Amino acid sequence: MGPGCGRDEGVRVYQAPKDRGGSPTATQSPAPSPSSTASTASASASSSASQRTPWTVPAGWTEKPSTGGMRIATYAVTAPDGRAVDISVVPLGAAAGSLLDNVNRWRGELELAPVTEADLPRLLIAVKIGEVDGQMVELVSEKSVGADKTRSRTLAAILPLPGTTVFFKAKGDDALVQDNAGAFKAWLKSVQTGPTPGGEATPPPPASGTAPGDMRGPVAPPPSTALPTWEVPSTWKSAPASTMRLASFALGGPGGQTGDLSVVALGPAAGGLLANINRWRGQFGLDPLDEAGLQKTLTTVPLSGGETATVVDLVGTGEAAGRRLLGAIVSRNDRTWFYKLTGDAALVQSERGNFEKFIRSVKYP
């Protein structure tokens, strides 16, 4: 099944406005100019606290920031006597381990013996995560574990998405997790999972105060970090984004050529430059590189705010022949930012100038 969730990172998640066609967009009028898009994003950043998350947060759950790792959201439940539950959302790629690996890791956290592949069917519970069929495991320790010396319980749900698996997990005091099991399942059902086969997603309505020109997708930095601003090329169209994206744009070219631009913010480490680029290389049928080989393939682009973007250009082979990827990675103290343009090779090549202008225009607060 999907990857593991060994590291966690916290970003807050927001839902952009939706037009009648189902896509987050500025207005029904022609695409805004780059300057107007940048100024709108800047203005709307100040109202981020009032915007809606793409799921319903249960009553009694408190949002918490994270200082590193791979989480895109963190919540906590704390009882008056100090007992606590930690709740997290973590998206990871295919290189992070199998379903069995993750179940055994979660069991290890509770000091339970590992299981085999044959044991998995009896442990898996079918759940709905939004409109998608997911799976959940429920584990409880056989003895007191952790600093609080109480029995612990874990609820972990797995949402498979193209190229990514998202893990929703609650772990903490046995009784307190049981008390929140119903809320956890309701939370899973409330997740806005995007378009589904045969239909479109129905995101929640925009909160009051959301600027009509807002070009953001559903992922934003945590409450302590305001959104960046950028200038969007007039030919790029805002598109629906997945749970872990800050923004998505659709590109088109002659002869039905298509491309997709995504913006994702992860934790400060985010797996490292080599691991991420080798993951992209694997998706494009290319062999992995070592550190020395990697440096020969990279270029750098200075950004307007003083940062430097590391840029990689990959041309697909095998099943990915005819595809191309332009990726830019910006490492900052609080986040690593990934800007990735993928699509038909000719279109991606023709959009290289716009891609570099876009990443050069990004200004972090």
PANU-98992 format. One record per residue (C-alpha): residue in one letter; z, y, x. Coordinates in steps of 0.001 Angstrom, whole numbers, plus 500000, padded with zeros to 6 digits. Layout:
% PANU-98992
REC rest     up  north   east
REC    a      Z      Y      X
...
% end
This chain:
% PANU-98992
REC rest     up  north   east
REC    m 500000 500000 500000
REC    g 500561 503421 501427
REC    p 502204 505009 504393
REC    g 505809 505566 505214
REC    c 507950 508654 504999
REC    g 509835 508664 508242
REC    r 510161 512428 508577
REC    d 510764 515132 506028
REC    e 509791 518747 505610
REC    g 510442 521372 502947
REC    v 507975 523647 501257
REC    r 508195 525029 497776
REC    v 505486 524109 495325
REC    y 503766 526459 492890
REC    q 500958 526125 490346
REC    a 498104 528607 490275
REC    p 496580 530011 487060
REC    k 493994 527830 485313
REC    d 490730 528971 483809
REC    r 489016 527396 480816
REC    g 487109 525079 483147
REC    g 490288 523595 484592
REC    s 490259 525277 488015
REC    p 492670 527836 489439
REC    t 490582 530979 489737
REC    a 490736 534738 490024
REC    t 489001 535699 486777
REC    q 485988 534671 484738
REC    s 484043 537437 486458
REC    p 482142 536966 489773
REC    a 484130 535921 492820
REC    p 486358 538675 494224
REC    s 485541 540353 497477
REC    p 487375 539236 500621
REC    s 489385 542458 500743
REC    s 490478 542242 497111
REC    t 491476 538591 497510
REC    a 493628 539388 500536
REC    s 495369 542302 498840
REC    t 496001 540281 495673
REC    a 497529 537407 497643
REC    s 499806 539866 499400
REC    a 500918 541448 496135
REC    s 501523 538138 494391
REC    a 503588 536754 497275
REC    s 506430 539031 496256
REC    s 506610 537338 492858
REC    s 506583 533753 494193
REC    a 510132 533059 493080
REC    s 509093 533457 489439
REC    q 506212 530982 489588
REC    r 506172 527464 488210
REC    t 506460 524259 490208
REC    p 503978 521485 489344
REC    w 506842 519398 487981
REC    t 509900 520012 485866
REC    v 513085 520223 487943
REC    p 515931 518477 486086
REC    a 518997 520445 485131
REC    g 521711 520174 487739
REC    w 519302 519741 490656
REC    t 519553 522470 493270
REC    e 516581 523314 495473
REC    k 517335 523184 499201
REC    p 515323 524335 502236
REC    s 514553 521943 505086
REC    t 514474 522753 508793
REC    g 511834 520283 509930
REC    g 510007 517027 509333
REC    m 507481 516261 506583
REC    r 509050 517199 503247
REC    i 507247 519367 500734
REC    a 510336 519742 498528
REC    t 514060 519052 498708
REC    y 516692 519006 495948
REC    a 520372 518063 495864
REC    v 522920 516975 493297
REC    t 526577 517444 494220
REC    a 529598 516235 492248
REC    p 532866 518247 492147
REC    d 534527 515622 494346
REC    g 531881 516088 497058
REC    r 529704 513050 496324
REC    a 526031 513935 496756
REC    v 522442 512846 496212
REC    d 519543 513984 498386
REC    i 516124 514165 496652
REC    s 512877 514603 498578
REC    v 509095 514651 498261
REC    v 507103 513523 501316
REC    p 503306 513118 501617
REC    l 501970 511069 504527
REC    g 498669 509633 505753
REC    a 497632 506024 506133
REC    a 498946 505600 509685
REC    a 502619 505731 508726
REC    g 503207 502127 507675
REC    s 502717 499604 504874
REC    l 504629 499301 501623
REC    l 506655 496448 503139
REC    d 507453 498591 506197
REC    n 508823 501366 504016
REC    v 510801 499131 501682
REC    n 512437 497476 504688
REC    r 513160 500849 506264
REC    w 514845 502012 503056
REC    r 516773 498730 502966
REC    g 517811 499277 506566
REC    e 519247 502681 505644
REC    l 521521 500832 503211
REC    e 522309 498104 505759
REC    l 520448 495501 503693
REC    a 518521 492613 505227
REC    p 514734 492958 505404
REC    v 512515 491206 502872
REC    t 509115 489544 503166
REC    e 505786 490325 501503
REC    a 506464 487550 499014
REC    d 509682 489325 497919
REC    l 508000 492634 497055
REC    p 506815 491817 493496
REC    r 510381 491267 492286
REC    l 511493 494594 493791
REC    l 508713 496836 492462
REC    i 509065 498703 489163
REC    a 506028 500232 487443
REC    v 506454 503963 486743
REC    k 504266 506835 485618
REC    i 504049 509683 488110
REC    g 502316 512321 486053
REC    e 499243 510562 484685
REC    v 499012 508146 487619
REC    d 500416 504614 487759
REC    g 502967 504449 490564
REC    q 505621 502035 491785
REC    m 509343 502420 492363
REC    v 512066 500464 494103
REC    e 515786 500679 493371
REC    l 518147 499549 496113
REC    v 521936 499528 496367
REC    s 524071 498774 499386
REC    e 526366 495773 499395
REC    k 529149 497721 501098
REC    s 530182 501263 501897
REC    v 527769 503024 504227
REC    g 527505 506475 505711
REC    a 530110 509084 506540
REC    d 531508 509139 502986
REC    k 532280 505403 503114
REC    t 530922 504805 499627
REC    r 528279 502423 498368
REC    s 524846 504058 498378
REC    r 521818 503724 496116
REC    t 518173 504659 496694
REC    l 515430 505326 494164
REC    a 512029 505608 495841
REC    a 508734 506091 493983
REC    i 505290 505791 495534
REC    l 502279 507823 494381
REC    p 498954 506705 495892
REC    l 496366 509481 496287
REC    p 493031 509533 498167
REC    g 493895 509669 501868
REC    t 497593 510301 501174
REC    t 500611 508588 499695
REC    v 503413 510742 498269
REC    f 506992 509453 498258
REC    f 509632 510708 495781
REC    k 513082 509605 496847
REC    a 516692 510015 495726
REC    k 519437 508644 497973
REC    g 523183 509041 497848
REC    d 526392 507958 496170
REC    d 525777 504840 494083
REC    a 527302 506080 490827
REC    l 525827 509567 491136
REC    v 522322 508218 491745
REC    q 522726 505954 488702
REC    d 523790 508970 486643
REC    n 520597 510740 487718
REC    a 518205 507786 487341
REC    g 516965 508974 483952
REC    a 516408 512499 485275
REC    f 514592 511072 488303
REC    k 512151 509115 486111
REC    a 511593 512115 483836
REC    w 510888 514214 486936
REC    l 508261 511710 488072
REC    k 506583 511785 484668
REC    s 506438 515599 484759
REC    v 504484 515755 488031
REC    q 501122 517519 487740
REC    t 498925 514970 489522
REC    g 495607 516794 489184
REC    p 492344 515555 487668
REC    t 492327 511936 486535
REC    p 489366 509682 485815
REC    g 487869 510694 482467
REC    g 489802 513914 482144
REC    e 491144 517069 483718
REC    a 494626 517974 484784
REC    t 496586 520296 482534
REC    p 498793 522419 484781
REC    p 501631 524439 483314
REC    p 500805 527990 482220
REC    p 501266 530732 484830
REC    a 504620 532426 484857
REC    s 504896 536060 483907
REC    g 504292 538299 486876
REC    t 501571 536075 488379
REC    a 498705 538305 489405
REC    p 495395 537387 487711
REC    g 493618 537452 491069
REC    d 495944 534909 492660
REC    m 493818 532520 494788
REC    r 496606 530146 495736
REC    g 496786 526452 495005
REC    p 500053 524666 494305
REC    v 501812 524533 497682
REC    a 503636 527464 499221
REC    p 506216 527806 501990
REC    p 509921 527548 501190
REC    p 511822 530450 499608
REC    s 512656 531902 503025
REC    t 508986 532191 504002
REC    a 506490 534413 502135
REC    l 502881 533385 501728
REC    p 500292 534424 504296
REC    t 497351 536575 503276
REC    w 493700 535865 504027
REC    e 490193 537037 503243
REC    v 488149 534482 501307
REC    p 484344 534418 501733
REC    s 482694 535445 498472
REC    t 480742 532161 498256
REC    w 483879 530005 498323
REC    k 485250 529079 494913
REC    s 488898 528367 494236
REC    a 489349 524700 493252
REC    p 492141 522440 491977
REC    a 494539 521375 494719
REC    s 496758 518361 495195
REC    t 500539 518403 495418
REC    m 500602 519079 499158
REC    r 497926 521802 499365
REC    l 498598 525495 499660
REC    a 495029 526245 498575
REC    s 491684 524562 497972
REC    f 488171 525998 497958
REC    a 484874 524372 496982
REC    l 481690 525158 498887
REC    g 478099 524508 497896
REC    g 474749 524550 499649
REC    p 471069 523794 499107
REC    g 470072 520413 497749
REC    g 473458 519706 496220
REC    q 475376 519899 499512
REC    t 479129 520163 499002
REC    g 482180 520972 501058
REC    d 485942 521216 500602
REC    l 488335 523605 502353
REC    s 492042 522767 502241
REC    v 495122 524596 503493
REC    v 498271 522539 504110
REC    a 501617 523595 505576
REC    l 503895 520961 507124
REC    g 507014 521006 509293
REC    p 507170 522461 512799
REC    a 506336 519154 514512
REC    a 504052 517695 511794
REC    g 503344 514604 513888
REC    g 501847 516425 516860
REC    l 498343 517669 517648
REC    l 497089 514382 519130
REC    a 498266 512237 516188
REC    n 496748 514528 513566
REC    i 493380 514881 515273
REC    n 493195 511133 515903
REC    r 493933 510609 512204
REC    w 490978 512865 511356
REC    r 488841 511038 513910
REC    g 489684 507726 512270
REC    q 488599 509103 508883
REC    f 485227 509988 510441
REC    g 484677 506647 512147
REC    l 485531 507933 515632
REC    d 487687 506237 518244
REC    p 491088 507755 519079
REC    l 491521 509887 522181
REC    d 494281 510152 524731
REC    e 495822 513517 525590
REC    a 493402 514190 528447
REC    g 490375 513338 526326
REC    l 491648 515447 523449
REC    q 491828 518636 525504
REC    k 488128 518341 526349
REC    t 487186 518445 522665
REC    l 489217 521474 521572
REC    t 488453 525188 521346
REC    t 490832 528021 520509
REC    v 490415 530989 518193
REC    p 492717 534043 518406
REC    l 494088 535167 515052
REC    s 494729 538682 513816
REC    g 498507 538225 513837
REC    g 498628 537155 517489
REC    e 498671 533387 516908
REC    t 496072 531001 518279
REC    a 494275 528378 516199
REC    t 493277 525095 517834
REC    v 489867 524130 516441
REC    v 488222 520690 516387
REC    d 484662 519834 515282
REC    l 483972 516204 514295
REC    v 480683 514594 513229
REC    g 481059 511376 511264
REC    t 479662 507975 512215
REC    g 479324 504665 510358
REC    e 480347 505046 506733
REC    a 481089 508740 507419
REC    a 477606 509427 508825
REC    g 476205 512694 507511
REC    r 479693 514180 507161
REC    r 481344 516808 509348
REC    l 484824 518239 509771
REC    l 485963 521592 511079
REC    g 489729 521680 511477
REC    a 492035 524433 512675
REC    i 495724 523885 513469
REC    v 498164 526758 513880
REC    s 501635 525883 515182
REC    r 504416 528330 514339
REC    n 508188 528130 514676
REC    d 508743 527254 511014
REC    r 505493 525546 510004
REC    t 502354 523894 511274
REC    w 499329 525085 509285
REC    f 496233 522916 508802
REC    y 492896 524421 507718
REC    k 490292 521707 507168
REC    l 486671 522066 506069
REC    t 484906 518777 505316
REC    g 481580 518004 503669
REC    d 477886 517477 504253
REC    a 477197 518005 507954
REC    a 474522 520689 507502
REC    l 476689 522697 505105
REC    v 479777 522534 507308
REC    q 477721 523639 510306
REC    s 476249 526573 508356
REC    e 479753 527624 507211
REC    r 481275 527621 510689
REC    g 481066 531413 510905
REC    n 482783 531859 507535
REC    f 485405 529268 508507
REC    e 486295 531119 511699
REC    k 486348 534478 509888
REC    f 488697 532968 507303
REC    i 491188 531618 509829
REC    r 490968 534823 511892
REC    s 491893 536798 508778
REC    v 495099 534850 508067
REC    k 498205 536977 508496
REC    y 501608 535349 508434
REC    p 504616 537383 507293
% end
